[in-house]
Amino acid sequence: MLNRALFKAELVKNGYTFKSMANEIGISERTFSTRVKTGDFGSSEIDIMVDRLHIKDPRPVFFAQLVT
């Protein structure tokens, strides 16, 4: 499950918008927005985002546990 707040913070910290990151991974902004909402990114897309956002440990961002 994607930690949306942490992911969005990483985007802003690294100067990316939804549109610019969507371009980086080769999808439309609309598709990117949907995938942020659902957390449904492919492994190659995650690899690109981890690299572009300089994320050392992707687990808290891309593989967050749902806590209830």
Secondary structure, 3 states (H helix, E strand, C coil): CCCHHHHHHHHHHCCCCHHHHHHHHCCCHHHHHHHHHHCCCCHHHHHHHHHHCCCCCCHHHHCCCCCC
